[in-house]
Amino acid sequence: MSETQQLTLPITGMTCANCVAAVERNLKKLDGVQTAVVNLSSERASVEFDPLKLGLAELVARVEYIGYGVATGEADLVIKRLADDSDARRLENALRKMAGVLDAQVIYATKKARVKYVPTVVSQAEIRRAVAAAGFEALELGGDAEDAEAAARQHEIDTQRRLLLTGLAFTVPLFLLSMGRDFGLLPAVFYAPVQAMAGMRDAQPWFNWLLLALALPVQFYVGWQYYVGAAKALRNRSANMDVLIAMGSSAAFFYSLPITFGWLPGHVYFETAAVIITLIKLGKFLEARAKGRTSEAIKKLMGLRAKTARVVRAGVELEVPVDDVRVGDVVLVRPGEKIAVDGVVVEGRSAVDESMLTGESLPVEKKPGDPVIGATLNKLGLLKFEATKVGRETALAQIVRLVEEAQASKAPIQKLADQVSGVFVPAVIALAALTFAGWYFFGPPLPINADISVFTRALVNMVAVLVIACPCAMGLATPTAVMVGTGRGAELGILFRSSEALERAGKVNVVVLDKTGTITKGQPAVTDIVTDGQITQEELLRAAASVERGSEHPLGEAIWAEATARGLALVEPGGFEAEAGHGVAAEVDGRQVAVGNLRMMAARGYPLNGLEAVVDRLQGEAKTAMLVSVDGAVRGVIAVADTVKDGSAEAIAELRKMGLRVVMLTGDNRRTAEAIAAQVGVDDVLAEVLPGEKAAHVKALQESGVRGQESGVRSQRSAVVAMVGDGVNDAPALAQADVGLAIGTGTDVAMAAAPVTLISGDLRGVARAISLSRSTLRTIKQNLFWAFFYNVILIPAAALGYLNPMLAAGAMAFSSVFVVSNSLRLRGRKVG
């Protein structure tokens, strides 16, 4: 079975949830497509497919066949070192084979190449690198066209603005003339002479033709998009918002034509048709602008990237575009400059401001051997570092990719809206037909002097039902909030891998914290060395450090580091054995040495030689006592302590203030664990937990539930557990928890086990993540309530004749604007 490939397509032309369903359904019909998820707010489709069965061209063709578009970019390049036409053909073939390239043309005569590509799949920088890999050199022609997707979106907004202005130019005078005629406010020239003398207000015969002339451009130029969209939807055997608008405005427009031609008596409704189209166009324009602001966090992140870098090649200092930096290049960064790519410091010392990625305000000291992150700001000294990650591999690129993937995913809460949207438009059309029939056949009799007929009354109410219905608000309720929430999280150094994780985190009521590296710094140091008098401290430390030599366990590293700092000569251990959760043993200088906890010594039957009181004292001081035995007898104790991180106590206090139960999970003995717990203020402690048992303890917490007392009545609800760990040895527990939060280090932002990553490593980020999730979830619920409440209340009101079609169009136009604007409020909301 071949491996699947995943890519993101920027879709254009979608207007409502039904469009989303149509694109998803048609993409899934293609042989080889595993999954297809379309997001209305970001206007992107995330597709997983088998590359052996189909490719990008087939996916794009399918989207275009059903009437939508894919935003593409065109790169115009000047190609150097083209020797002849065969070189041009070879380069052309190489470019066409690139993932994300739709077409490529290389013309030898002009030494130019034009490449059509999908910007979410491949960038211009990657195209230029492919040209270089083929043995040529590419120079950009005509400025920076890197953000082709943004250009396509802006073109769409500009088109909507042009159509809106055209609509207003014709609709405003049309509306004023129509209302002026109805209320007798027009000059006498507009009225027929005889009727004017009789005091009646019938207009001139040519007046309706004037209204028609003003309505025509609105109906068939401004509103043409709705006819095209409706035709595409019907061709795909679905119905969307375009169908409702086209039906509603056309009913008013085409009803007015025979009256204008003099075939029927009555009142024309050209202004109704024009106002419907123009108001909805206004709503769509405002919605498009607001939707653009939901992705501002991503744009801000992408804007952090340095444009150029100063590299040293062959002893010469060169300034090159950041896209041309290669792994292994030595890069110079002066004070006040941005670090171009990820790397490791090889020379110099400085303080670096990483707040734009981690959310931490204090600069971080950097010295040789320390990692640096691209897009961060060098504050003080000159740094020279070796590039280790460039292009799409940098921390910034990974953060942008993770946020985009989260925004493209669907939250579980959206399922209800999707299900309703699937049958919404057909149901509204059926209700509109029933409304017409009800008012025509069963409506109350009209007054004798009524200026409308029974047919006209039924038609007006039917149009109101068609126009008031708004599937857009339901389609935008969840994705807009998710986009803003995940973007706000990225600004705070919190990465949500999916919208499901964002939703789930808001329901957490129990937080489990791994002690080492989460609550504490995870860098323990030796504090005490006590012997039984039969051996010196140096001898005991040398024997223990020789056994722990090369150990990756933090406690073993602390013992080894202490011996190295004292300049002790260590030996290579023989017959090394490790007992998980107990300790290690080996042969050192012909003697059997074991380093471990009380359980290890008890299991081996080694006497403690009067050191029990020392162990109790050290454990009472929140230190981990490591017993060292030589040839079957315990000869001493080495105490190692891990200090609490700055902000841990404050973070735990904030979690408890939010009503969460906080549990500390550790492999340390209970006394040590409880001493740390007392310092930071957790609710419960799970101590002496072996690494393989962590997931089981998380599961037990999930099954135990959370007890509470409301209004004097005891209650128990299911526990939604969040596990916070380092994302490596806590992987099973992170996977078992309802929400796993990995403490990051700034450079490693792609921790596979956790749905949420805290880039800064600050525990206070946990409270921020949960608070942000709660705010986002609250916003989604508000949006969904508005979307459903609006339709449930106003559709029946329109069916009962309480709404004029023009008022209905205005309400419909601004309902989706309300949803997007409500989501945008998340950007300024204080979190944590």
N, C-alpha and C positions, 0 to 999 in steps of 0.2 A: 504493500500500500504506500503510495507516494505521500510526501509531506505536504500539508496545506500551506497556503500563503495568505497573508492578510494585508489588505491595503485600504486606504481611505479615499473616497471620491468626493470632491466638492460639487454638490448638486445645485443647479439653478432652476428657477421656475416653480418651486413648491410654494403653495399658499396656505395649506391647512393639513389637518391630520389625515384626511383622505388621500392627499397626495403622497404622504409618507407611506401609507398602507399600500398604495399602488406601486410605488418604487420598490418597496420591500418584496411585495408579492411577485413582481415580474423578475427581479433579480434572483429570487429563490427558485424560479422555474427553470433557470439555466442549468444544464447538466454540468455538475462539478462544483456548484456553489453549495457550501456547507451551511453558512449562516449569513444573514444580511440584516443589519440594524441601521435604520435611518433616523436621524435626529432633525426635527424641524427647526429648532432654535439655532443650531450651528450650521444647518443646511449641509450636512455631510452624511455619507453612507459608509459604514464600516463593513467590509465584505471579506469573508474567509472562503477560499476556493482552492480547488485542485489545479495547479498550473499545467498539469499534463493534459487536462481536458479543455481548458479555455484560458484566455489571457485578458489583459487590460482592454484591448481593442473590442473584444466581444462584450465586455461589461459596459463600456462607454456606448457602444452601438445599441445595446438593449435599453439603456436609460434614454437615449435620444429617440429610439423607435416609439416609446410610450409617450413622447411629447415633452420631456424635460431635457435639461442640458447638463453638461459637465464643464466646470470652469477650467480653462486651459491657458497656458502661457506660451509665448513664442520667443525663443532666444535667437537673436541675430548675431552671428559671430564672424569675425575675420580670421581665416585660417592661414597660418604660416607653414612653410616647408611642404606645400603641395607640389610634387614634381610633375605629375601628369594627371590625365583623366582617370587612370586606374587607381591612383591614390584617392581621388575624390570618391570613387565608387566604394573603395575599401572602407573609408571613414564613414560614408553614408550607411553601409551595412552594419558597422560596429555601433553606430548611434541608434539605429533602429532596433538592435537587439537589447538595448538598455531597458530595464524595468521602468515604466513611467513615461517612456517616449512613444508618442502616437505616430509621428512621422518625422522624417529628416530628409533634407535636400542639400546636397553639397555641389556647388557649381565651380568647376575648375577655372573657367574664364574670368570670373570676378573674385575668386579666392574667398568666397563667402559661404556660410552655412546657415540655414534656417531650420530650427528644431521646434516642433510642436510637442508640448509635454504637459503632464498633469502635475501641478505644483505640490500637491500633498504626497506624491510618490517619489519624485526626483527633483533636485534643485539645479539651478544654473551652474553652481559651483561643481556639482558632481558631473554635469555634462562636460564642463571644461576639463575636469580631471580625466574623463574618458577619452577626450580628444588627445590629451597629453599621453595617455597610456597607449594610444594607437600610433604615437610617434610624431604628432604634430603639435602646434601651439595655437591656442584660441584666444582672441582678444574680443572683448565685448564691444558691440556696436550700438550706439544710441542710448547710453545711460543705463541706470539700474532698473531692471524690470523683474527683480527677484520675487516680489510678492504679487504674483500673477493672480492668485485667488482673491486677494484684497482688491485688485484692480477690477476684476469681474464683478465683485459685490458692489463696488462703488459705481460701476457702470449701470448696474441694476437700479441703484438708488437714484442716480441721475436721470435715468429713463422714467422712473416713477414721478420724480419732481417735474419733469417736462410735461408729462401727461396730466399731472395734477394742475399745473398752471394753465394748460390749455383748457382743461375741464372748467376751471374757475372762470376763465375769460368768457366762456360761452354760457355757463350755468347761471352765474350771478345776474346778468341782464335778463336771461330767460325767466328766472324765478321772479325778479322784480316786475317784469312785464305781466306775467301770469297773475301774481298776487294783486298788482295794481288794477288789472282788469276786473278781478273778482270783487275787489272792494271799492270800485268806482273811483280810483285815484289817478287815472291816466288823463291826459289832455283830451279834449273833445274830438281831435283828429282821429283818435283810435276807435271811435264809436260810430256806428251807422247813424246817419242824420235823422231818419224818421224816428227810430227808437229813442234817440237822444231827446227829441222834442217831446216825446211821450213820457220822458222820465225813466225809460228803461235803459239797461246797460249792456245790450248786445254789442259785440265788437264788430269792426269792419270785416268783410269777407276775407280780405288778405291777411288779417291778424294771425289766424292759425298757421298760414304759410310762413309768416315771420318766425313764429315759435318753432315750426318744423325746421327751418333753416338753421336756427340756433341749436336745436337738439341733435341734428344729424351728426356733426363732428364729435359730439360727446358720445353718442350711442355707438358709432362705428369706427371712431379713431381712438378716443380715450378708453372706450369700453371693449375694443376689439380683443384685448387680451383675455377677457372673460369668455368670449365666444370660442376662442382658440382653446383655452383651458377646458371648457365644457365639452368641446368636441373630442379632445384627447381623452378626457375622463370616460366619456360614453363609449369611445372606441375600445377602452380597456375594461369595459363592463363594470364601471364603478361610477360613483357620483360624488362630486366635491363641492366646495364653496362656489366655484365658478359656475356650476350648473344652477345653483340657487339664484345667484345674481343675474345671470343671463336670462333665466326664466322670468324673474320678477321685473327687471327693467324692460325686457322685450314685451311682456304682457301689457305694460302701460304704454309703451311706444307704439306697438302695432295696433292696439285698440284705437289709438288716436288717429291713425292714418285714414280710415274710411270716413271719419267725421270731418277731417281736413279736406278730403276730396269731395265732400258734400253728399256722400252716399248714405250717411246716417246722421240723424240729429244727435246733439248731446255736447258734452264738455270734453275738451282734449286734456290729456295728462302727460304732455311732453316734459313739463317741468319735474314731474315725479320721477320719470325715467332718468333724466339728467342728474337730478339731485342724488338719487340712489347711487349712480355710478361715481359721481364726483366725491360724495361723502365717504364712500368705501375706499376710493383711491386715496383720499386724505388719510384715512385710518391706516391703510397699507403703507403709505409713505412714512408716517410717524412710527409705525411698528418696525419698518425696516431700519430706520435710524436708531431706534431704541435697541433692536436686536444686535446692531453693530456694537453698541456699548457693552453688551453682556460679555463680549470676548475681549474687552480692553485689558484684562489681566494678562492674557496670553500675549497680546501685542506688546504690553509693557515688558514682559519677560524677554521676548525676542529682541526688543530694543536695547536690552542691557548689553548685548554682545558687542565686543570691540570690533571696529571696522578694519584696523590694520594691526600688524605685529612687527616687532623689531627682532630679527633672528640673526644668528651668527652662523655663516656657512663658509667653509674654507678660510676661516680667519677674518672674513669680511662681514661687517655689520650691514644688513639690508632691511629696508622696510617693505613688507609684502602684505597683500590682502590676507585677512585672517583665514580665508578658505584655502590659501596656499601653504599654510603651516603644516608640516609633516611630523609624524611621530618620530621622536629622536632629535628634532631640532632643538637647539639651545636658544631660548628666548630671553631678551632683556626687558625689564620693566622698571621704569624710573618712578620716583615718587609722584603721586597724583595721576598715574596712568592706570588704565584697566588691564587686568591680566587676560591675555587673549584666549588661551585654551587651558585645559587641565594639565597639570604636570607635577614634578617634584623639584624642590629647591636644591640647586647644586652649589650656589654661592650667594653670600649676602644674608642680611637679617633685616626684618621689617615687621610692621604691623599691617594686617590686611583687613579691610572692612568687608565682611561677608553678609551684611544685614539684608542685602537685596535678594539673597537666596535662602538664608537660614532664619531670618527674622531676628537674629541676635544683634543688639545695638553695639556691643563692645567689640573693638578690633581684636583680631586673633594674631598672636605673635607667630612669626615664621622664621625658621632657621634651616640650614642645610639638612635635607632628609625629610622635611615636612611637605605634605601635599598642598597644592594651591588649586583653586577652582577658577575656571574661566568665567569672565564677566564680573568678578569681584574687583575691588579697588585697592591698589597699593598705596598706603598712606605715607610711610616715612622714608625707608631706605631703598637703595638700589638692589633689585633681586635678579638673579640669573637662574632660570629653571629649565629643566628638560621636559619637552612636551611628551605626555604619555597618552592623551586622548584628544582627538581632533574631530571636527565635523559633527556627525550625528552621535558620536560616542561620548561627547562631553556631558558633564553633569547638567548644564543648562539645557542642552538638547534633550536629554532624558527626561528632565522635569517637564518641558513643554510637551513631549510625546505622551507622558503619563497623564497629564492634565487633559490633553486632547482626547485620549482614549476614554478617560472617565466621563468627559462631556458627551462622547458619542454613545455611551452605554445607556441602557434604559433602567430606571429605578422601578422596583416592584410596584410602587404606588401608582405608576403610570398605566398599569395593565387595565384598570377599570376604564380610564379615559379612552384607551385604545379600543376596548371592546365596544364602548358606546359610540365612538366615532365611526366604527365600521358600519353601523346601521343607521347612523344619525340622519344623513342627507336623504336616503330613500324614505325614512319615516317622516321627515319634514315635508317632502313632496306629496306623500300620501295624505298628511294632515292638511296641506294646502288645498288639495283636491276636495277633501271632505268639507273644508271651510267654505269653498266656493259653492259646493252642492247644498250645504246647510243653509247658507244665506240666500241662495237663489230659490230653493224650493220651500224652505221652512222659516225664512226670516220674517220678522214682523212687517206688516204692510207699511208702505211709504206714505207720507202725507200727500194730499192731492196736489199741492203746489211744489212738491220736491223737485230740485233741479238735477237729480240723478235718477237713473233707472234701477230696477232690481238687479239687472245684469251688471251694471257699473258698480253698484255697492258690493256685490259678491266678488267682483274682480279686484277691487281696491283692498278688501280684507284678505283675499288670497295672496296678493302681492306683499302685503304687510307680513304675513306668515313666512313667505319665502325669504324675505329680506332680513327679518329680525333674527332668524336662526344663525348661530355662530359656532361652527365647529372649530374655528381657529383658536378661540380662547382655551378650549379643552386640549387642543394639540400643543399649545405653548405653555400650559400651566406648569408642567413638571420640568421640561428641558431647559427653559429659561432660568428657573431657580437653580437647577443643577449646574448650569454654566457659570452663573455668578458665584455660587457657593464654592465650586472647585477652584475657580480663579482666585477668589478671596483666600482660600486655603493655601494656594501656592504662594501668595504674597506673604503669608504668615509662616511659611516653612512647613506646611502640612500638605502632604500629597495623598489624595484619595485615588485609588486605582480604578474604582468604578462608582457609578451613582448608587448602586446597591449598598456599598460600604458607607457612603455618605448618609444614606437614609438609615441604615442599621445602627450607626454610631449614636444617633439621637435617641435610641430606645434603650441604651445601656443603663443598667442599674447596679452592676458590680464591676469593679476595676481590679484586676489582678496585676500586681507589679513584681517582676523579677528583681531580686535585690541587687545582684552584682552587675554593674554597668548601667543600671536603670535608676535605682535609688542612690546607689553609691557610685563612686568614680570608676570602679572596676580596675583600679591600679593599686592593689594592696602592697604594703611595705612591711618589712620585719621590724617589730617594736621591742620584743623581749626574747632573750635566749637564757634559759635556765637549765642547769645540769644537775645530776645527782651527786656530783663531786668525784665521780670515777673518771671523768673525761673533761677536757677544757672546752670553753665556748667555741674557740676556733676549730678544734677537732670535730666537735658535734656539727658545726655549721658546714665544714668542709665535706664531711661524710654525707650530710643531707643534700647539699648542693650538687655533689657529684652524681647522686641518684637522680636528682631533678634536672640534670643537665639536658638542655634541649627541650624541656617540658613546655607545652603550650598552655598548661593550666595556670591561671593567674597566681595561685598560691605558690606553685612551683617556681614560676618566673620570679616572684618576690624573693624567695630563698636564694635562687641562683644569682639575682642581681645584688643582693647583700654580700654574698661571698665574693663576687667579682669586685664590688666596691672596696672590700677590705684587702684585695690583692691576694686572695688565697689560691693556691695552685690546685685545680680540680683534676680528677682522673676520669678516664673513660669507664663507665660502669659496665658490668657484665651480667648476662642473664636477667635483663630488665623485665619486670612484670608490672602491669597496671591493673588495679582492681577498681572498677567504676564506682564512684561514690565513697570509696574507702581510703585509697592511697596508692603508693608505688613502693616497689622493693627491687633491690639489685645487689650485686656483689661489688664492694669497693675495697681495694687493697687486700683481697682475700677474706674479707669479713662480710657477713650478711647484714645489710642495712635496710630497714624499712622506715618509710615516712608516711604517716597517715593519722586518722582520727582514732578516738577511743574504741569504736566498733571494730576497727581493723586489729588493734592490739588485743581486744577481748576475744575475737574470733581465733587469733593465733595462740592465745593463752599466755601472752607475755606479761610478766609482773611489772607494775608501774613504779616500784621502788620508792614509794612515798611521795610521788609527784601529783597525787590526786588533788591535794589542796591548791597546788599551783595552777592546775588546769581549771579548777572551779573559779579561782580568782581572776584568771585571764579571761575566761568566758563571761564572767560578770561584768568585765570592762568592755564587752562587745568586740573582743579579739578572738580570732580563730586560733586555737591551740593545736599545733601539729606535733605529734609525738614522734620521737626518733628512737628506734631500737637498734642495738648493735649486738649481733650474735644471740638473738633471742631474749634480750632484756632491754627495757626502756631506759635510756640513758639521759634523756633530756626533753625539753619542750621548747619549740620555736613558735613564738606568737606572731601572727600576721594580722594586720588590721586594714580594713578598707574604709576610707573616709566618705562621709555623706556628701553628695553633690550640692553645690550652691543652688538653692531654689527648690530642692526636693520637699522640704517641710512645707514651704509655701504652696507648692503644687498640690500636695496631698490635702492640705487644709482647704484649698479651693475646691477640690473634688468632693470632699465631705460637705462643704457648704452647698454644693449643687445637689445634695441628697443622695450621693452615691456611697455604696459600701466599698471600702478600700481594703484589699487583702494583699499581704506580702508573701511571696513564694520564694523559698531559698533552700539550698542544700546544707546550709550551716546548721549547727546544733541549736536547740531551742533557746538556750540562755543568750547566746550571741545574737540570734535573730530577734529576740524580745528586747534586747538592749538597743538595737538599731531601730526597732519598731517604736520604742518609747521616745527616741530622738525625733522621729518624723511624724508620729501620730497616726499610724494606720489602725484600722478597726480590728483586723484579725491577722494571725501569723500562721503560715503553714511551713514548718521547719523540717530539716533533715529529709528533704524530698530528693530522691535520686533523679538524674537527668531524664531517664525514661519514664518516670512517674508523673512528670509535670502535666502532661496532657490528660491523664486520668484524674488528677486533682481538679483541673479546669472543668472536666465533664461532670464531676461530682458536684461542683458549685452550680453548674447549669441545672442539674436535676433537683438540687435542694430547695430552690426558690428563694424569694426574698420576703421576709416577714415584715409586716407593718401594722400600724394601728390607725384607723381612720374613724372619726366620730365615735370613739370608744369601742369600736368593733374590731377585733383582730382579723387581719386578712393575710393571705399569702398569694403572691403572684410569681410567675415564672421568672427566673433570673436570666437576664441578657448580659452575658459576660464579655468584657473586653480584656484581652491579655496584652500586656506591654512588656516587650523584651528586646533583645539585641538583634533578632531576626536570623541568627545563625544556629546556636545550640538550642534556641527556644522554638525552632520551626514547628515541631509537632503540636506544642501547646498553642502557638499562634494560629495554626490551622484548625485546631479543635474549637477555639473560642469563637463566639458569634462575631466578634470584631477583633482582628489582630492589629496591634500598633507596633511597628518596629522603630526603635530608636536609631536614627541614622548618624552619619559622621560628616555630612556635608558633601562627600564625594561619592559615596555609595548610596544612590537614591533608588536603585532598582532591586530592593530586597524582595525576593520572590514569594516568601511565605506570608507576608503581611499585606492585607488590603489597604492599610494606611501606613505611611512612613512619615516620621517626624525628622526632618532633615537636620535640625540643629542639635539634636541629642538632649534638649532641655525637656525635663519632665513636665514643665508647665504647659508644654504643647498639647498634652493629653486633655487637659481641661478646655483648652482653646478648640481642639478638634471636636470634642463632644458638644461644646457650646455652639460652634458653627453649624454642626449637624442639626442640632435642635432648632436653631434659627431657620435653616434651610427647609427643614421638614415642616415647620410652622408656616413658612411662606408658601410651600407647595400646597398645603391644606387650604390656606386662604385662597390661593389661585383656583384650585379645584372647586371650592365652595362657590366662588364667584361665577365660574364658568357654568356650573350646573344650576345654580340658583337663577342666574340670568336667563338661561334657556327655559327652565321649568316655570318661571313666573311670566316672562314676556311672550313666549310663544302662545300660551293660552290667551293672554291679554290681546294679542294681535288677532287670534282666531275669533275672539268674541267681539271684535270691532272697536276696541279701545285705542288702537294705535294707527296713526296715519303712516303710510309707507315711507314718507320722508323722515319722520321721527324714528321709525324703525331702522332705516338705513344708518342714521346717525348713531343710534345706540349700538348697532352691530359693529360699526366702524371703530368705536372707541372701547368696546369690550376687550379686544385683544391688546389694545394699547394699555389699558388698565393692568392687565396681567403682566405684561413685560415691565411696566413701570414699577409695579409692586415687587417684582423680582430684583430690579435694580437697586431697591432700597437696601438689599443685603450688602452692597459694596461699602456703605458708610456705617454699617452697624458695628458697634464695639463688641469684640469677641474676647472672652477670658479676662 
